[in-house]
Amino acid sequence: MTQRCAGCALHIASAPRAQPSALRRYARAHTYPGPLGCAALSMPRGVEAELATKTDLRALELALKSDIRELEYRLIIKLGAMMAVAIAAVATLAKVL
């Protein structure tokens, strides 16, 4: 499927400096493939390797969930130890005083 470029900034900038009618002719004559059109053509080479796919995002989500669960367990252990120390300190002070 071939769509017509409406004269985006990328193509107008690359058009020869001329009268507006010449720019309109340039925009009418210029065609590009695919639904993404100008955005796909203006994307620098190698960017595709840096884009995340759905499977990448799902794997990242699972990794983050497991990391959060691990941090939660560590926090519970630390808070429990602090509560035990606080209770022991209060019991010792109650005996002394």
Backbone as a ProteinNet text record, in pm:
[ID]
protein_1_A
[PRIMARY]
MTQRCAGCALHIASAPRAQPSALRRYARAHTYPGPLGCAALSMPRGVEAELATKTDLRALELALKSDIRELEYRLIIKLGAMMAVAIAAVATLAKVL
[TERTIARY]
84.4	0	89	63.3	143.1	56.4	104.8	31.6	106.6	35	97.3	146.3	266.5	321.7	255.6	207.6	139.2	237.8	362.7	462.8	506.1	551.6	594.9	722.6	760.6	876.5	1003.6	1016.9	1136	1147.7	1037	1041.9	1038	970	970.3	1111.3	1179.9	1316.3	1411.3	1385.8	1474	1434.1	1317.9	1272.6	1355.2	1365.9	1439.4	1366.5	1441.5	1381.6	1320.9	1190.4	1123.6	991.8	910.5	779.2	690.1	585.5	494.9	433.9	408.4	350.9	448.6	578.4	678.7	683.2	666.7	664.4	541.7	427.9	307.4	325.9	386.5	412.4	506	608.6	703.7	631.8	544.5	471.6	374.8	309	215.8	288.6	405.1	478.6	545.1	574.9	648.9	555.7	591	514.2	607.9	552.1	632	552.1	616.5	546.4	504.6	397.8	360	279.1	211.3	125.6	203.9	329.6	406.7	463.5	485.3	524.8	651	640.9	757	828.4	753.5	816.3	909.6	866.3	950.6	1073.1	1057.1	1170.5	1269.8	1220	1309.2	1379	1342.7	1405.2	1549.7	1644.4	1785	1808.7	1907.8	1943.4	1990.8	1956.2	2000.6	1906	1805.6	1711.5	1625.2	1599.5	1517.1	1574.7	1707.1	1771.1	1749.2	1722.3	1703.6	1558.4	1464.9	1323.6	1287.4	1200.4	1157.4	1033.5	1029.4	911.7	823.8	707.5	615.6	677.7	749.4	811	921.5	994.8	1096.8	1032.3	922.1	853	793.6	741	686.8	796.9	911.5	1023.9	1071.8	1076.8	1116.4	1015.7	887.1	783	797.6	821.3	838.6	962.2	1069.9	1191.8	1169.4	1099	1072.2	981.3	881.9	793.3	870.6	960.5	1037.4	1132.8	1191.9	1279.8	1202.7	1083.5	1001.7	961.7	925.4	888.1	1006.1	1126.6	1246.3	1274.1	1260.8	1281.6	1177.7	1054.6	949.6	982.7	1029.9	1068.1	1182.6	1281.2	1393.8	1346.9	1254.6	1202.5	1124.8	1045.7	969.8	1064.2	1170.5	1267.2	1333.7	1373	1439.5	1345	1219.7	1123.9	1092.3	1083.4	1059.3	1174.1	1296.5	1412.9	1413	1379.3	1374.3	1266.2	1151.9	1045.2	1087.9	1157.7	1204.1	1302.6	1393.4	1490.5	1418.3	1318.4	1243.8	1168.3	1106.3	1033	1128.8	1245	1345	1394.3	1414.7	1461.6	1355.8	1228.9	1121.1	1110.1	1121.9	1112.5	1228.5	1348.4	1463.9	1446.8	1401.7	1378.8	1269.1	1166.7	1059.3	1113.1	1203	1261.1	1351.5	1430.7	1526.1	1455	1357	1288.3	1179.9
-117.4	0	123.9	213	334.3	453.8	535.1	654.5	776.9	886.2	1011.1	1088.2	1143.3	1228.4	1365.5	1417.9	1547.5	1662.5	1636.6	1743.1	1769.6	1666.7	1683.8	1767.9	1806.9	1895.1	1832.2	1700.2	1632.2	1649.4	1629.2	1634.6	1777.1	1866.8	2006.8	2063.5	2022.8	2072.5	2021	1900.4	1846.4	1889.9	1954.8	2001.8	2122.5	2142.5	2260.3	2388.1	2490.3	2619.1	2680.9	2691.5	2744.1	2806.6	2835.5	2892.4	2788.8	2833.4	2737.8	2637.4	2677.2	2582.3	2468.3	2499.6	2394.9	2300.7	2355.3	2270.4	2180.4	2231.9	2148.9	2036.1	2067.3	1963.7	1857.5	1902.5	1808.8	1717.6	1774.6	1696	1600.4	1642.2	1554.1	1437.4	1461.9	1358.2	1258.9	1302.6	1216.7	1114.7	987.7	881.1	801	733.5	651.1	526.7	415.5	290.3	278.7	205.5	165.3	267.4	220.2	308.5	406.9	376.2	467.5	583.1	558.8	664.8	736.7	868	954.2	921.4	887.1	856.1	736.9	636	517.1	550	635.3	669.5	760.7	843.5	937.6	877	753.5	688.1	652.5	689	656.3	506.1	467	325	277.7	155	98.8	125	208.9	237.6	115.6	35	-83.7	-175.7	-180.6	-266.8	-214.2	-84.3	-25.2	-23.8	-56.2	-55.1	-181.1	-167.1	-281.1	-343.1	-474.6	-546.1	-582.8	-636.2	-676.8	-785.8	-878.4	-985.6	-929.3	-829.3	-765.2	-698.4	-629.4	-560.1	-658.1	-770.1	-871.2	-932	-960.5	-1015.8	-916	-789.2	-684.8	-674.2	-683.9	-677.5	-791.7	-912.6	-1027.9	-1012.1	-962	-941.3	-836.4	-729.4	-625	-675.9	-757.3	-813.1	-900.7	-983.4	-1070.3	-988.5	-882.9	-795.7	-724.9	-677.2	-608.7	-706.2	-829.2	-929.6	-959.9	-970.9	-996.5	-880.8	-758.6	-642.1	-636.1	-676.1	-677.1	-776.4	-894.3	-993.8	-943.2	-879.9	-826.8	-718.4	-634	-526.7	-583.4	-686.9	-750	-808.6	-874.3	-932.6	-823.9	-713.6	-605.8	-540.5	-515.7	-454.5	-547.9	-677.1	-773.5	-775.4	-769.5	-766.6	-638.6	-525.1	-398.5	-401.8	-463.3	-473.4	-563	-672.7	-762.2	-690.2	-612	-536.2	-431.9	-365.9	-262.1	-325.3	-439.6	-507.3	-551.4	-603.8	-644.6	-526	-411.2	-290.1	-240.9	-241.7	-197.8	-292.8	-423.3	-521.3	-501.8	-476.4	-455.5	-327.1	-221.1	-96.3	-112.1	-191.1	-213.4	-288.3	-383.2	-455.2	-365.9	-282.5	-198	-87.7	-27.2	84.4	27.7
0	0	0	-88.2	-97.4	-61.5	31.2	72.6	26	14.2	-26.2	94.9	82.4	187	175.3	286.6	283.6	291.4	281.8	287.2	430.2	498.6	636.7	641.7	761.1	777.2	721.2	735.2	683.3	532.5	460.7	316	263.7	333.1	290.4	306.9	415.2	436.7	328.6	278	176	35.5	22.9	-108.7	-150.8	-280.8	-327.4	-288.1	-253.5	-216.9	-342.2	-341.8	-460	-418	-513.5	-489.9	-422	-350.2	-285	-382.1	-505.9	-602.4	-630.8	-635.7	-657.3	-538	-417.5	-298.3	-298.8	-342.6	-349.4	-451	-565.4	-665.4	-609	-534.5	-473.9	-375.1	-291.8	-192.2	-258.9	-368.3	-439	-504	-556.4	-629.1	-535.4	-412.9	-321	-257.5	-264.9	-200.9	-112.4	-15.1	75	109.9	140.2	167.7	313.5	335.7	470	546.5	653.4	732.2	818.8	852.8	936.4	856.1	730.4	639.4	678.3	688	709.7	840.3	943.7	1071.5	1057.9	983.3	964.4	880.8	783	698	768.2	859.2	925.9	1047.2	1086.2	1200.6	1166.6	1251.9	1223.9	1222.3	1148.1	1140.8	1278.7	1313.7	1440	1555.6	1535.6	1644.1	1673	1570.5	1589.2	1696	1707.6	1806.6	1948.1	1962.5	2094.4	2138.2	2049.4	2082.5	2160.2	2259.4	2339.7	2277.4	2277.5	2228.7	2347.2	2317.3	2424.3	2511.3	2449.9	2528.5	2618	2568.5	2652.7	2773.3	2749.7	2859.2	2959.4	2910.1	3002.2	3087.9	3027.2	3103.4	3207.4	3169.8	3264.9	3378.3	3346.3	3448.6	3548.2	3499.4	3588.4	3676.1	3619.2	3696.6	3804.9	3771.4	3870.5	3982	3946	4048.8	4145.7	4094.2	4183.8	4270.5	4213.4	4292.4	4402.9	4372.4	4473.2	4583.1	4545.2	4645.2	4737.1	4680.4	4761	4856.8	4808.1	4895.1	5006.2	4974	5075.3	5187	5149.4	5249.5	5337.3	5276.2	5353.7	5449.5	5404.3	5489.5	5607.3	5583.2	5691.4	5795.2	5751.5	5844.8	5928.2	5864.6	5937.5	6037.1	5996	6088.4	6204.8	6177.1	6285.1	6384.5	6334.7	6425	6507.8	6444.9	6519.9	6626.5	6596.7	6697.8	6813.3	6783.5	6889.5	6980	6921.8	7001.1	7085.2	7028.9	7103.3	7219.1	7198.3	7306.5	7416.8	7376.5	7476.2	7554	7488.5	7558.5	7655.9	7617.5	7706.9	7825.2	7802.1	7912.5	8007.9	7959	8044.4	8126	8064.6	8136.8	8242.5	8212.7	8309.3	8432.6	8413	8526.3	8609.2	8539.8	8609.2	8687.6	8626.2	8691.9	8777.1
[MASK]
+++++++++++++++++++++++++++++++++++++++++++++++++++++++++++++++++++++++++++++++++++++++++++++++++

